[in-house]
Structure formats: C-alpha cells, structure tokens
Amino acid sequence: MALTPDKSPKLTPAEYFDWEEQQPCRHEYINGEVYAMSGGTQNHSRIALKCAVLLENHLPDGPCRVFNSDCRVNIVETNDYTYPDVSVSCDSRDKTTTQYITYPCLIIEVLSDSTEAYDRGNKFFLYRQNPQLQDYLLVSSQDIAIDLYHKNAAGRWEILNFRAGEIVELQSVNLTFPIEQVYRGIDFSEVAI
C-alpha cells in the first residue's frame, strides 16, 4: 500500500465502493481516505497464491472460506477496509456480505520492502481489533522466513518465528505444514527491474 493517500476528498463508505468500481487498481480505505495498492513482485504473487492454495486444499468443505487479495476485510466496528493477501473466515456473518468480510480468523500478508513496516505496525493494530482473529501470518518474499502473531488463550498476542526446516502451525484453521511448502519453486536470486 502506498504510504500517502490519493489526492481526493474524503469519501463515505458508499462513495468509496462506487468510486473504486471505476478505478483501474485497488485502494484501501482508512478514515475516509483512499490509499492506492502497489503492485508486487512475481515472488510476492506466487507466495500469496501458494498460501491460498494450501489453505483451500486444507479447507475444501465446511464453514471456512479462503479469500485472495481481491476480497476486502472490514475492520470491526469501523468503516475501514483493507486488502490482505489471503484471509480465511469461518464466521457465518461473513456469508451475508458480498463486497467484504469482517470476521476473519486468519490473515496473511506477504511482505515487501514498501509494505513491511505498515504490515507489522499500523495494519496489525487495525486487524487485532477483531475478536475473531487468531492468527496473523507475515510471510517474507525475500527469504524463507515466516512470522506468526498468534492470540493465545489469555487473549495476548505472541510472536513465533519460523525459518527453513521448521513446521508452521496455524491453530486458527488446524493446519501444520513445512515452511518450505510455500517457498517451493521460489527463486530468491531474481532481481526486480
């Protein structure tokens, strides 16, 4: 996400939804202002896809649904909307809306140089307002590294760091997997042009 808002007047949520339908790129909506979403690298895209496919294969039936970066997340009790790379909702209330979900139990962001500080800071602050969110996964696109923010039984967030050779556990969706599974075929020597 760009760090500065687009040069436009503040919008209401309804105006934002109407306006964004006419735009060539996606925009997050925070406090009435729109923020253009920047494009990612090939590695970023492939890692996000691998995470989504892994989850979709694990949750083919049942109450949980997996969403890619085209699905907005409404920040609970606000009119703010973000676009995480991957999200999972197992909450039946999210079946009543078509343009967004509000109660994800898992959110995944693939990190890039331009978004890492925001994903770890202000964006996580927004996400953790949601009482349903249990796991917030930050996946590096530059090396084999995943950081998991997990809300424990006491309601406190703890961070777990995973590196090459380790097993990632997502309690929110009852899934464990070798970290290499989301990095298979990723070439970290590729240079952005």
C-alpha positions as CSV (number, residue, x, y, z in Angstrom):
1,M,0.0,0.0,0.0
2,A,1.2,3.5,-0.7
3,L,2.0,5.4,2.4
4,T,0.2,8.6,1.4
5,P,-3.5,8.9,0.5
6,D,-4.6,9.7,-3.1
7,K,-5.2,13.4,-3.7
8,S,-9.0,13.2,-3.4
9,P,-11.6,14.5,-1.0
10,K,-12.7,12.2,1.9
11,L,-15.3,9.7,0.9
12,T,-18.1,8.0,2.7
13,P,-18.0,4.2,2.6
14,A,-20.8,4.1,0.0
15,E,-18.9,6.6,-2.2
16,Y,-15.7,4.6,-1.8
17,F,-17.4,1.4,-3.0
18,D,-18.9,3.2,-6.0
19,W,-15.7,5.1,-6.8
20,E,-13.4,2.1,-6.5
21,E,-15.5,0.1,-9.0
22,Q,-14.4,2.7,-11.6
23,Q,-10.7,2.5,-10.8
24,P,-8.1,0.5,-12.6
25,C,-6.4,-0.5,-9.4
26,R,-7.5,-1.4,-5.8
27,H,-7.5,1.1,-2.9
28,E,-7.6,0.5,0.8
29,Y,-10.0,2.8,2.7
30,I,-8.9,4.2,6.1
31,N,-10.6,7.1,7.9
32,G,-12.4,8.3,4.8
33,E,-9.2,8.4,2.7
34,V,-8.2,6.0,-0.1
35,Y,-4.7,4.5,-0.5
36,A,-3.6,3.0,-3.8
37,M,-2.4,-0.6,-3.5
38,S,1.0,-1.0,-5.1
39,G,1.8,-3.9,-7.4
40,G,4.0,-6.8,-6.1
41,T,6.8,-8.9,-7.5
42,Q,6.5,-12.3,-9.1
43,N,7.7,-13.9,-5.8
44,H,5.2,-12.0,-3.8
45,S,2.3,-13.1,-6.1
46,R,3.5,-16.7,-6.2
47,I,3.9,-17.0,-2.4
48,A,0.5,-15.5,-1.8
49,L,-1.0,-17.9,-4.3
50,K,0.8,-20.9,-2.7
51,C,-0.6,-19.9,0.8
52,A,-4.1,-19.6,-0.6
53,V,-4.0,-22.9,-2.4
54,L,-2.5,-24.6,0.7
55,L,-5.5,-23.3,2.8
56,E,-8.1,-24.0,0.1
57,N,-6.9,-27.6,-0.2
58,H,-7.0,-28.0,3.6
59,L,-10.5,-26.4,3.9
60,P,-12.4,-27.7,0.9
61,D,-15.7,-28.1,2.7
62,G,-17.2,-26.9,5.9
63,P,-17.8,-23.4,7.3
64,C,-14.4,-21.9,6.5
65,R,-13.8,-20.0,3.3
66,V,-10.5,-18.8,1.8
67,F,-10.1,-15.4,0.1
68,N,-7.4,-14.0,-2.0
69,S,-6.3,-10.3,-2.3
70,D,-9.4,-9.3,-4.2
71,C,-11.5,-9.6,-1.0
72,R,-11.6,-6.6,1.4
73,V,-11.6,-7.0,5.1
74,N,-13.8,-4.6,7.0
75,I,-12.1,-3.5,10.3
76,V,-14.5,-4.4,13.1
77,E,-16.7,-1.5,14.3
78,T,-15.2,0.9,11.7
79,N,-15.8,1.9,8.1
80,D,-12.2,1.0,7.2
81,Y,-11.4,-1.6,4.6
82,T,-8.1,-3.3,3.7
83,Y,-7.0,-5.9,1.2
84,P,-4.8,-8.6,2.8
85,D,-3.0,-11.1,0.5
86,V,-5.0,-14.0,1.9
87,S,-7.7,-14.3,4.5
88,V,-9.9,-17.1,6.0
89,S,-13.3,-16.6,7.6
90,C,-15.2,-19.4,9.4
91,D,-17.8,-17.0,10.7
92,S,-21.4,-17.3,9.3
93,R,-21.8,-13.5,9.5
94,D,-19.4,-13.1,6.6
95,K,-21.8,-15.0,4.3
96,T,-24.2,-12.1,4.5
97,T,-21.9,-9.6,2.7
98,T,-20.7,-9.7,-0.9
99,Q,-18.0,-7.0,-1.1
100,Y,-16.0,-7.8,2.0
101,I,-15.6,-10.0,5.1
102,T,-15.4,-8.7,8.7
103,Y,-14.6,-11.7,10.9
104,P,-11.5,-13.5,9.6
105,C,-9.8,-15.9,11.9
106,L,-6.6,-15.9,9.8
107,I,-5.0,-13.1,7.8
108,I,-1.8,-13.5,5.7
109,E,0.3,-10.7,4.4
110,V,3.3,-11.4,2.1
111,L,5.9,-8.8,3.0
112,S,7.7,-6.5,0.6
113,D,10.2,-3.6,1.3
114,S,7.5,-1.0,0.7
115,T,4.8,-2.6,3.0
116,E,6.6,-4.4,5.7
117,A,6.6,-1.6,8.3
118,Y,2.9,-0.9,7.7
119,D,2.0,-4.7,7.8
120,R,3.8,-5.1,11.1
121,G,2.7,-1.9,12.6
122,N,-0.5,0.1,11.8
123,K,-2.1,-2.6,9.8
124,F,-1.7,-5.2,12.5
125,F,-3.0,-2.6,15.0
126,L,-6.2,-2.4,12.9
127,Y,-6.5,-6.2,12.4
128,R,-6.2,-7.1,16.1
129,Q,-9.3,-5.1,16.9
130,N,-11.2,-8.1,15.6
131,P,-12.0,-10.5,18.4
132,Q,-12.3,-13.4,15.8
133,L,-8.7,-13.0,14.5
134,Q,-6.5,-15.7,15.9
135,D,-3.5,-15.8,13.5
136,Y,-1.8,-13.1,11.6
137,L,0.9,-14.6,9.3
138,L,3.7,-12.4,7.8
139,V,5.5,-14.2,5.0
140,S,8.8,-13.0,3.6
141,S,9.1,-12.7,-0.1
142,Q,12.9,-12.4,0.1
143,D,14.0,-15.4,2.1
144,I,12.5,-18.5,3.8
145,A,11.0,-16.7,6.9
146,I,7.5,-16.6,8.4
147,D,6.5,-14.7,11.5
148,L,3.2,-15.7,13.1
149,Y,1.4,-13.5,15.5
150,H,-0.9,-15.8,17.5
151,K,-3.5,-14.7,20.0
152,N,-3.1,-17.1,23.0
153,A,-5.9,-18.4,25.3
154,A,-5.4,-15.3,27.6
155,G,-6.1,-13.0,24.6
156,R,-2.5,-11.8,24.3
157,W,-0.6,-11.7,21.1
158,E,2.6,-13.7,20.9
159,I,5.1,-14.0,18.0
160,L,6.5,-17.2,16.7
161,N,9.3,-17.1,14.1
162,F,9.7,-19.9,11.6
163,R,12.8,-20.5,9.4
164,A,14.0,-23.1,6.9
165,G,13.4,-26.7,8.1
166,E,10.6,-25.8,10.6
167,I,6.9,-26.6,10.8
168,V,4.4,-23.8,10.8
169,E,1.3,-24.3,12.9
170,L,-1.9,-22.3,12.3
171,Q,-4.2,-23.1,15.2
172,S,-7.0,-20.9,13.7
173,V,-7.6,-23.5,10.9
174,N,-6.0,-26.6,12.5
175,L,-3.2,-26.7,9.9
176,T,0.5,-27.6,10.2
177,F,2.9,-27.6,7.2
178,P,6.6,-27.5,6.5
179,I,7.7,-23.9,5.8
180,E,9.2,-24.9,2.5
181,Q,5.8,-25.8,1.2
182,V,5.0,-22.1,0.5
183,Y,8.5,-21.5,-1.0
184,R,8.7,-24.4,-3.4
185,G,10.0,-23.1,-6.7
186,I,10.7,-19.6,-5.5
187,D,14.0,-18.1,-6.8
188,F,15.3,-15.5,-4.3
189,S,18.1,-14.5,-6.8
190,E,15.5,-12.9,-9.1
191,V,16.0,-9.1,-9.2
192,A,13.2,-6.6,-9.6
193,I,13.5,-4.3,-12.7
